[in-house]
């Protein structure tokens, strides 16, 4: 049994020692979350009684692997810029390509990302699930969940008995954005920051929490809808709806949403094209955010860019991914539990289909109806299962088996913290039975 498994077992045993207290405190945590700022489109964040535990040693390993991954992505991104033939592998339309090529990845390769993967807590093996570089979110969920956990006797006792820390994800981002701004603009000036998204899509409460941290750190900031920005062509200045000049944009709007609403984004796009504002992150992040990056990493043209060690890293951690074609259908139908179909450019698991979630009859219907255009075929990697106390399939409280997904927040190339999600089903998404767990790092 690993050290992590021992910690989890001890936590579950302490939880079960007083069933009445366990149920009462779970209800208290739930009520806290209902009244918290971790609300998205009117829904509160569901969770379990035990937080997600990781040792500092495991986190250090994640951080080291992130450095390897970023080295690989650096080669991919720069090859895209210098080689038109390599560029064609991505298949972006002319507008997306234009937005990417006008960006400068040397300012910051990926200012903010959450690298999601399925980690096996027994073997240490893992496979990547998604690279979130546009609209990276849920930092406030982890913050609020750890505050809610203070209502748990076992959580308080555990933290008294062990050296622990939660993941700090707000002050560090303020410092990171300001550092990127100073590096790009060659100035010590404190920027005026706008946190922008389409407010009907974004996690507005989280934006306001970030705004508060910017202001606490002496960095003026506002939250606004991307469509409410105004560009003064004569002054070459971008303004928020309140009339204040904006120096830097913390972009939460994903590229696909901007392209879908292109005609209403004129002020931002003109300001960016004329370098009147610093976009953090810029549109080159789409090279990694789009799920086709998983296919690109396996392409021979990419493999030739990499060292032997980097090639082995890709083979170990990037699931086999290819463009979905008519020739794949018979194999996909015959090997239902081995495959997952993913749209090239989506988020929140929209349009994702996994054979393991369907009966054979349902899968056949999905495969027949899923369009060949715009989809990837990827090998399915079953998430690791752990036990926790929470709501089960029938919404009754008890001990259940949950599938796990882990995300590492990365700010300007540095691993900053962990995001943890679980689900009663192998597809870990808010569309199913997803729950978010606060992450607690434990010193050895």
C-alpha positions as a Python dict, from the first residue, in 0.01 Angstrom:
ca = {
    (1, 'X'): (0, 0, 0),
    (2, 'X'): (136, 342, -96),
    (3, 'X'): (169, 632, 149),
    (4, 'X'): (-122, 803, -26),
    (5, 'X'): (-343, 497, 9),
    (6, 'X'): (-258, 476, 380),
    (7, 'X'): (-357, 841, 426),
    (8, 'X'): (-687, 787, 248),
    (9, 'X'): (-763, 472, 445),
    (10, 'X'): (-696, 649, 775),
    (11, 'X'): (-915, 943, 672),
    (12, 'X'): (-1206, 714, 576),
    (13, 'X'): (-1176, 519, 901),
    (14, 'X'): (-1185, 841, 1102),
    (15, 'X'): (-1489, 955, 902),
    (16, 'X'): (-1675, 629, 966),
    (17, 'X'): (-1604, 634, 1340),
    (18, 'X'): (-1910, 852, 1403),
    (19, 'X'): (-2178, 797, 1134),
    (20, 'X'): (-2417, 1055, 1282),
    (21, 'X'): (-2150, 1323, 1287),
    (22, 'X'): (-2039, 1222, 936),
    (23, 'X'): (-2386, 1274, 786),
    (24, 'X'): (-2444, 1595, 982),
    (25, 'X'): (-2115, 1751, 877),
    (26, 'X'): (-2160, 1649, 513),
    (27, 'X'): (-2494, 1832, 516),
    (28, 'X'): (-2325, 2135, 673),
    (29, 'X'): (-2058, 2139, 400),
    (30, 'X'): (-2329, 2112, 136),
    (31, 'X'): (-2522, 2404, 286),
    (32, 'X'): (-2202, 2609, 297),
    (33, 'X'): (-2143, 2547, -73),
    (34, 'X'): (-2499, 2647, -159),
    (35, 'X'): (-2436, 2987, 0),
    (36, 'X'): (-2078, 3024, -132),
    (37, 'X'): (-1939, 3215, -431),
    (38, 'X'): (-1876, 2883, -612),
    (39, 'X'): (-2198, 2909, -809),
    (40, 'X'): (-2218, 2861, -1186),
    (41, 'X'): (-2540, 2945, -1369),
    (42, 'X'): (-2735, 2906, -1047),
    (43, 'X'): (-2586, 2567, -954),
    (44, 'X'): (-2370, 2508, -648),
    (45, 'X'): (-2066, 2280, -655),
    (46, 'X'): (-2132, 1923, -537),
    (47, 'X'): (-1863, 1754, -331),
    (48, 'X'): (-1781, 1465, -96),
    (49, 'X'): (-1685, 1446, 270),
    (50, 'X'): (-1315, 1366, 226),
    (51, 'X'): (-1092, 1612, 39),
    (52, 'X'): (-855, 1489, -228),
    (53, 'X'): (-521, 1413, -68),
    (54, 'X'): (-188, 1422, -249),
    (55, 'X'): (160, 1408, -102),
    (56, 'X'): (411, 1683, -171),
    (57, 'X'): (628, 1418, -337),
    (58, 'X'): (353, 1339, -589),
    (59, 'X'): (297, 1710, -658),
    (60, 'X'): (672, 1757, -714),
    (61, 'X'): (658, 1475, -970),
    (62, 'X'): (362, 1644, -1142),
    (63, 'X'): (556, 1971, -1152),
    (64, 'X'): (861, 1805, -1306),
    (65, 'X'): (649, 1634, -1571),
    (66, 'X'): (483, 1966, -1654),
    (67, 'X'): (828, 2103, -1737),
    (68, 'X'): (882, 1815, -1978),
    (69, 'X'): (539, 1864, -2135),
    (70, 'X'): (599, 2238, -2177),
    (71, 'X'): (930, 2169, -2345),
    (72, 'X'): (745, 1952, -2598),
    (73, 'X'): (468, 2209, -2649),
    (74, 'X'): (729, 2483, -2696),
    (75, 'X'): (875, 2291, -2990),
    (76, 'X'): (530, 2230, -3139),
    (77, 'X'): (419, 2593, -3111),
    (78, 'X'): (738, 2737, -3256),
    (79, 'X'): (735, 2487, -3542),
    (80, 'X'): (380, 2601, -3621),
    (81, 'X'): (508, 2958, -3658),
    (82, 'X'): (807, 2883, -3877),
    (83, 'X'): (683, 2595, -4097),
    (84, 'X'): (375, 2644, -4322),
    (85, 'X'): (363, 2271, -4398),
    (86, 'X'): (353, 2183, -4029),
    (87, 'X'): (83, 2445, -3986),
    (88, 'X'): (-142, 2250, -4222),
    (89, 'X'): (-151, 1954, -3982),
    (90, 'X'): (-372, 2155, -3746),
    (91, 'X'): (-636, 2228, -4008),
    (92, 'X'): (-738, 2568, -3871),
    (93, 'X'): (-944, 2801, -4086),
    (94, 'X'): (-786, 3120, -4222),
    (95, 'X'): (-926, 3347, -3949),
    (96, 'X'): (-807, 3127, -3663),
    (97, 'X'): (-465, 3097, -3825),
    (98, 'X'): (-441, 3473, -3867),
    (99, 'X'): (-525, 3534, -3500),
    (100, 'X'): (-267, 3276, -3391),
    (101, 'X'): (11, 3403, -3615),
    (102, 'X'): (-21, 3764, -3501),
    (103, 'X'): (38, 3652, -3139),
    (104, 'X'): (384, 3627, -2987),
    (105, 'X'): (430, 3303, -2789),
    (106, 'X'): (767, 3424, -2660),
    (107, 'X'): (586, 3669, -2430),
    (108, 'X'): (448, 3367, -2247),
    (109, 'X'): (414, 3023, -2400),
    (110, 'X'): (97, 2951, -2200),
    (111, 'X'): (23, 3213, -1932),
    (112, 'X'): (-243, 2999, -1765),
    (113, 'X'): (-340, 2637, -1814),
    (114, 'X'): (-497, 2346, -1636),
    (115, 'X'): (-353, 2018, -1754),
    (116, 'X'): (-607, 1742, -1683),
    (117, 'X'): (-515, 1374, -1662),
    (118, 'X'): (-615, 1037, -1518),
    (119, 'X'): (-367, 942, -1246),
    (120, 'X'): (-334, 589, -1108),
    (121, 'X'): (-258, 627, -738),
    (122, 'X'): (-118, 275, -708),
    (123, 'X'): (123, 270, -1004),
    (124, 'X'): (187, 639, -1069),
    (125, 'X'): (94, 594, -1436),
    (126, 'X'): (-130, 851, -1602),
    (127, 'X'): (-276, 962, -1934),
    (128, 'X'): (-368, 1316, -2031),
    (129, 'X'): (-734, 1398, -2077),
    (130, 'X'): (-744, 1764, -2177),
    (131, 'X'): (-527, 2074, -2198),
    (132, 'X'): (-730, 2376, -2083),
    (133, 'X'): (-549, 2690, -2191),
    (134, 'X'): (-855, 2903, -2277),
    (135, 'X'): (-1099, 2973, -1998),
    (136, 'X'): (-903, 2781, -1735),
    (137, 'X'): (-1138, 2778, -1437),
    (138, 'X'): (-1253, 2634, -1102),
    (139, 'X'): (-985, 2793, -882),
    (140, 'X'): (-1261, 2942, -673),
    (141, 'X'): (-1424, 2601, -633),
    (142, 'X'): (-1111, 2467, -465),
    (143, 'X'): (-1087, 2776, -241),
    (144, 'X'): (-1449, 2761, -128),
    (145, 'X'): (-1446, 2383, -81),
    (146, 'X'): (-1146, 2401, 150),
    (147, 'X'): (-1326, 2671, 351),
    (148, 'X'): (-1634, 2448, 367),
    (149, 'X'): (-1421, 2156, 484),
    (150, 'X'): (-1346, 2347, 804),
    (151, 'X'): (-1692, 2235, 914),
    (152, 'X'): (-1558, 1877, 918),
    (153, 'X'): (-1412, 1748, 1244),
    (154, 'X'): (-1202, 1490, 1058),
    (155, 'X'): (-1060, 1759, 826),
    (156, 'X'): (-963, 1981, 1120),
    (157, 'X'): (-808, 1689, 1309),
    (158, 'X'): (-621, 1568, 1001),
    (159, 'X'): (-466, 1911, 946),
    (160, 'X'): (-359, 1928, 1312),
    (161, 'X'): (-193, 1585, 1287),
    (162, 'X'): (-15, 1642, 954),
    (163, 'X'): (182, 1917, 783),
    (164, 'X'): (-54, 2024, 505),
    (165, 'X'): (-129, 2311, 271),
    (166, 'X'): (-401, 2408, 29),
    (167, 'X'): (-325, 2532, -322),
    (168, 'X'): (-286, 2909, -351),
    (169, 'X'): (-428, 3008, -690),
    (170, 'X'): (-517, 3378, -671),
    (171, 'X'): (-232, 3599, -543),
    (172, 'X'): (4, 3389, -754),
    (173, 'X'): (-200, 3461, -1068),
    (174, 'X'): (-195, 3835, -997),
    (175, 'X'): (184, 3820, -968),
    (176, 'X'): (209, 3608, -1283),
    (177, 'X'): (-5, 3837, -1499),
    (178, 'X'): (185, 4145, -1381),
    (179, 'X'): (517, 3973, -1453),
    (180, 'X'): (402, 3885, -1805),
    (181, 'X'): (290, 4246, -1855),
    (182, 'X'): (622, 4389, -1735),
    (183, 'X'): (813, 4146, -1956),
    (184, 'X'): (605, 4226, -2264),
    (185, 'X'): (590, 4602, -2219),
    (186, 'X'): (937, 4656, -2068),
    (187, 'X'): (791, 4863, -1786),
    (188, 'X'): (743, 4859, -1411),
    (189, 'X'): (401, 5019, -1450),
    (190, 'X'): (110, 4851, -1272),
    (191, 'X'): (-142, 4763, -1544),
    (192, 'X'): (-514, 4828, -1536),
    (193, 'X'): (-663, 4482, -1592),
    (194, 'X'): (-994, 4376, -1742),
    (195, 'X'): (-1120, 4021, -1678),
    (196, 'X'): (-1333, 3948, -1983),
    (197, 'X'): (-1564, 3676, -2106),
    (198, 'X'): (-1914, 3647, -2245),
    (199, 'X'): (-2101, 3685, -1920),
    (200, 'X'): (-2376, 3447, -2028),
    (201, 'X'): (-2106, 3176, -2061),
    (202, 'X'): (-1855, 3258, -1792),
    (203, 'X'): (-1823, 3188, -1420),
    (204, 'X'): (-1899, 3545, -1313),
    (205, 'X'): (-1862, 3484, -938),
    (206, 'X'): (-1509, 3354, -993),
    (207, 'X'): (-1421, 3659, -1204),
    (208, 'X'): (-1530, 3885, -919),
    (209, 'X'): (-1321, 3688, -670),
    (210, 'X'): (-1018, 3732, -896),
    (211, 'X'): (-1098, 4103, -927),
    (212, 'X'): (-1088, 4129, -549),
    (213, 'X'): (-744, 3968, -534),
    (214, 'X'): (-610, 4201, -805),
    (215, 'X'): (-733, 4504, -608),
    (216, 'X'): (-596, 4367, -278),
    (217, 'X'): (-257, 4342, -447),
    (218, 'X'): (-270, 4701, -566),
    (219, 'X'): (-363, 4616, -924),
    (220, 'X'): (-679, 4795, -1045),
    (221, 'X'): (-916, 4557, -1224),
    (222, 'X'): (-1268, 4528, -1355),
    (223, 'X'): (-1490, 4249, -1481),
    (224, 'X'): (-1675, 4309, -1806),
    (225, 'X'): (-1845, 4142, -2096),
    (226, 'X'): (-1617, 4120, -2396),
    (227, 'X'): (-1888, 4279, -2611),
    (228, 'X'): (-1896, 4592, -2391),
    (229, 'X'): (-1538, 4694, -2468),
    (230, 'X'): (-1485, 5011, -2673),
    (231, 'X'): (-1185, 5093, -2893),
    (232, 'X'): (-1071, 5448, -2969),
    (233, 'X'): (-901, 5423, -3308),
    (234, 'X'): (-743, 5770, -3290),
    (235, 'X'): (-587, 5721, -2947),
    (236, 'X'): (-534, 5348, -3008),
    (237, 'X'): (-671, 5274, -2665),
    (238, 'X'): (-917, 5014, -2537),
    (239, 'X'): (-1177, 5109, -2278),
    (240, 'X'): (-1407, 4919, -2047),
    (241, 'X'): (-1776, 5003, -2010),
    (242, 'X'): (-1692, 5238, -1719),
    (243, 'X'): (-1462, 5446, -1940),
    (244, 'X'): (-1126, 5338, -1795),
    (245, 'X'): (-835, 5267, -2029),
    (246, 'X'): (-734, 4899, -2021),
    (247, 'X'): (-369, 4792, -2030),
    (248, 'X'): (-403, 4414, -2003),
    (249, 'X'): (-679, 4164, -2069),
    (250, 'X'): (-710, 3849, -1857),
    (251, 'X'): (-892, 3648, -2123),
    (252, 'X'): (-1140, 3392, -1997),
    (253, 'X'): (-1341, 3373, -2321),
    (254, 'X'): (-1246, 3060, -2512),
    (255, 'X'): (-1139, 3105, -2873),
    (256, 'X'): (-1426, 2900, -3015),
    (257, 'X'): (-1680, 3129, -2843),
    (258, 'X'): (-1503, 3438, -2979),
    (259, 'X'): (-1507, 3297, -3331),
    (260, 'X'): (-1876, 3210, -3301),
    (261, 'X'): (-1951, 3570, -3192),
    (262, 'X'): (-1684, 3732, -3405),
    (263, 'X'): (-1896, 4026, -3523),
    (264, 'X'): (-1956, 4141, -3165),
    (265, 'X'): (-1587, 4125, -3064),
    (266, 'X'): (-1459, 4401, -3292),
    (267, 'X'): (-1322, 4631, -3021),
    (268, 'X'): (-1110, 4364, -2856),
    (269, 'X'): (-985, 4218, -3183),
    (270, 'X'): (-887, 4555, -3328),
    (271, 'X'): (-707, 4653, -3007),
    (272, 'X'): (-521, 4322, -3007),
    (273, 'X'): (-427, 4345, -3375),
    (274, 'X'): (-292, 4698, -3323),
    (275, 'X'): (-112, 4598, -3001),
    (276, 'X'): (-308, 4856, -2803),
    (277, 'X'): (-365, 4608, -2521),
    (278, 'X'): (-181, 4302, -2391),
    (279, 'X'): (-391, 3988, -2425),
    (280, 'X'): (-306, 3736, -2153),
    (281, 'X'): (-336, 3463, -2297),
    (282, 'X'): (-321, 3540, -2658),
    (283, 'X'): (-472, 3333, -2939),
    (284, 'X'): (-170, 3108, -2980),
    (285, 'X'): (-302, 2917, -2678),
    (286, 'X'): (-554, 2765, -2920),
    (287, 'X'): (-273, 2546, -3053),
    (288, 'X'): (-280, 2357, -2724),
    (289, 'X'): (-641, 2408, -2618),
    (290, 'X'): (-783, 2246, -2932),
    (291, 'X'): (-803, 1872, -2881),
    (292, 'X'): (-629, 1808, -3211),
    (293, 'X'): (-303, 1866, -3018),
    (294, 'X'): (-331, 1505, -2896),
    (295, 'X'): (-324, 1385, -3258),
    (296, 'X'): (-48, 1632, -3347),
    (297, 'X'): (180, 1500, -3073),
    (298, 'X'): (169, 1153, -3229),
    (299, 'X'): (228, 1273, -3586),
    (300, 'X'): (565, 1176, -3740),
    (301, 'X'): (637, 1543, -3813),
    (302, 'X'): (614, 1616, -3441),
    (303, 'X'): (805, 1310, -3331),
    (304, 'X'): (1105, 1422, -3538),
    (305, 'X'): (1115, 1746, -3335),
    (306, 'X'): (1149, 1560, -3007),
    (307, 'X'): (1432, 1392, -2821),
    (308, 'X'): (1416, 1019, -2752),
    (309, 'X'): (1311, 1097, -2395),
    (310, 'X'): (1035, 1331, -2513),
    (311, 'X'): (909, 1073, -2761),
    (312, 'X'): (885, 820, -2478),
    (313, 'X'): (699, 1077, -2267),
    (314, 'X'): (438, 1123, -2540),
    (315, 'X'): (394, 747, -2579),
    (316, 'X'): (352, 706, -2204),
    (317, 'X'): (112, 992, -2134),
    (318, 'X'): (-70, 1105, -2449),
    (319, 'X'): (-351, 867, -2546),
    (320, 'X'): (-350, 746, -2906),
    (321, 'X'): (-557, 1000, -3097),
    (322, 'X'): (-645, 1022, -3466),
    (323, 'X'): (-884, 1194, -3701),
    (324, 'X'): (-1214, 1005, -3703),
    (325, 'X'): (-1285, 852, -4044),
    (326, 'X'): (-1540, 617, -4200),
    (327, 'X'): (-1276, 343, -4200),
    (328, 'X'): (-1270, 352, -3818),
    (329, 'X'): (-1637, 274, -3765),
    (330, 'X'): (-1624, -105, -3774),
    (331, 'X'): (-1336, -116, -3525),
    (332, 'X'): (-1503, 138, -3297),
    (333, 'X'): (-1826, -60, -3301),
    (334, 'X'): (-1649, -388, -3230),
    (335, 'X'): (-1432, -249, -2946),
    (336, 'X'): (-1692, -36, -2771),
    (337, 'X'): (-1517, 8, -2436),
    (338, 'X'): (-1183, 99, -2591),
    (339, 'X'): (-1278, 427, -2760),
    (340, 'X'): (-1404, 777, -2699),
    (341, 'X'): (-1523, 1029, -2958),
    (342, 'X'): (-1437, 1394, -2894),
    (343, 'X'): (-1519, 1712, -3087),
    (344, 'X'): (-1210, 1903, -3191),
    (345, 'X'): (-1290, 2225, -3010),
    (346, 'X'): (-1528, 2218, -2715),
    (347, 'X'): (-1522, 2240, -2338),
    (348, 'X'): (-1715, 2103, -2037),
    (349, 'X'): (-1726, 1763, -2214),
    (350, 'X'): (-1983, 1888, -2463),
    (351, 'X'): (-2032, 1641, -2747),
    (352, 'X'): (-1801, 1378, -2593),
    (353, 'X'): (-1912, 1013, -2630),
    (354, 'X'): (-1749, 711, -2465),
    (355, 'X'): (-1838, 354, -2549),
    (356, 'X'): (-1802, 249, -2186),
    (357, 'X'): (-2098, 474, -2099),
    (358, 'X'): (-2333, 309, -2349),
    (359, 'X'): (-2497, -21, -2426),
    (360, 'X'): (-2395, -180, -2755),
    (361, 'X'): (-2720, -66, -2912),
    (362, 'X'): (-2676, 291, -2786),
    (363, 'X'): (-2315, 296, -2900),
    (364, 'X'): (-2408, 183, -3249),
    (365, 'X'): (-2656, 468, -3273),
    (366, 'X'): (-2399, 721, -3144),
    (367, 'X'): (-2133, 602, -3388),
    (368, 'X'): (-2373, 614, -3682),
    (369, 'X'): (-2494, 964, -3592),
    (370, 'X'): (-2163, 1125, -3494),
    (371, 'X'): (-2035, 1332, -3787),
    (372, 'X'): (-1696, 1245, -3930),
    (373, 'X'): (-1617, 1614, -3974),
    (374, 'X'): (-1484, 1780, -3661),
    (375, 'X'): (-1433, 1471, -3444),
    (376, 'X'): (-1135, 1286, -3304),
    (377, 'X'): (-1110, 920, -3212),
    (378, 'X'): (-914, 855, -2893),
    (379, 'X'): (-825, 547, -2693),
    (380, 'X'): (-1022, 532, -2369),
    (381, 'X'): (-823, 527, -2047),
    (382, 'X'): (-1030, 418, -1748),
    (383, 'X'): (-991, 658, -1453),
    (384, 'X'): (-863, 538, -1117),
    (385, 'X'): (-1131, 458, -858),
    (386, 'X'): (-1126, 563, -492),
    (387, 'X'): (-1380, 551, -209),
    (388, 'X'): (-1537, 853, -47),
    (389, 'X'): (-1852, 953, 138),
    (390, 'X'): (-2107, 1142, -66),
    (391, 'X'): (-2428, 1111, -262),
    (392, 'X'): (-2469, 788, -458),
    (393, 'X'): (-2665, 705, -774),
    (394, 'X'): (-2997, 735, -589),
    (395, 'X'): (-2893, 1060, -415),
    (396, 'X'): (-2863, 891, -75),
    (397, 'X'): (-2560, 960, 142),
    (398, 'X'): (-2306, 684, 195),
    (399, 'X'): (-1969, 543, 94),
    (400, 'X'): (-1932, 515, -284),
    (401, 'X'): (-1672, 433, -545),
    (402, 'X'): (-1571, 737, -751),
    (403, 'X'): (-1369, 773, -1071),
    (404, 'X'): (-1096, 1038, -1042),
    (405, 'X'): (-963, 1314, -1264),
    (406, 'X'): (-669, 1537, -1167),
    (407, 'X'): (-576, 1877, -1306),
    (408, 'X'): (-256, 2071, -1249),
    (409, 'X'): (-284, 2449, -1266),
    (410, 'X'): (16, 2596, -1444),
    (411, 'X'): (95, 2970, -1435),
    (412, 'X'): (352, 3082, -1693),
    (413, 'X'): (508, 2736, -1698),
    (414, 'X'): (514, 2678, -1321),
    (415, 'X'): (289, 2418, -1156),
    (416, 'X'): (87, 2611, -900),
    (417, 'X'): (-175, 2373, -765),
    (418, 'X'): (-412, 2082, -820),
    (419, 'X'): (-778, 2061, -914),
    (420, 'X'): (-961, 1740, -828),
    (421, 'X'): (-1286, 1599, -964),
    (422, 'X'): (-1465, 1269, -915),
    (423, 'X'): (-1768, 1102, -1066),
    (424, 'X'): (-1980, 793, -1016),
    (425, 'X'): (-1930, 721, -1387),
    (426, 'X'): (-1611, 691, -1596),
    (427, 'X'): (-1698, 1013, -1783),
    (428, 'X'): (-1617, 1290, -1538),
    (429, 'X'): (-1837, 1580, -1642),
    (430, 'X'): (-2100, 1813, -1499),
    (431, 'X'): (-2340, 1652, -1746),
    (432, 'X'): (-2319, 1330, -1542),
    (433, 'X'): (-2244, 1287, -1169),
    (434, 'X'): (-1936, 1506, -1135),
    (435, 'X'): (-1826, 1634, -796),
    (436, 'X'): (-1536, 1862, -713),
    (437, 'X'): (-1307, 1786, -419),
    (438, 'X'): (-1088, 2038, -239),
    (439, 'X'): (-723, 1941, -272),
    (440, 'X'): (-497, 1909, 31),
    (441, 'X'): (-122, 1856, -9),
    (442, 'X'): (41, 1654, 270),
    (443, 'X'): (410, 1665, 359),
    (444, 'X'): (584, 1327, 391),
}
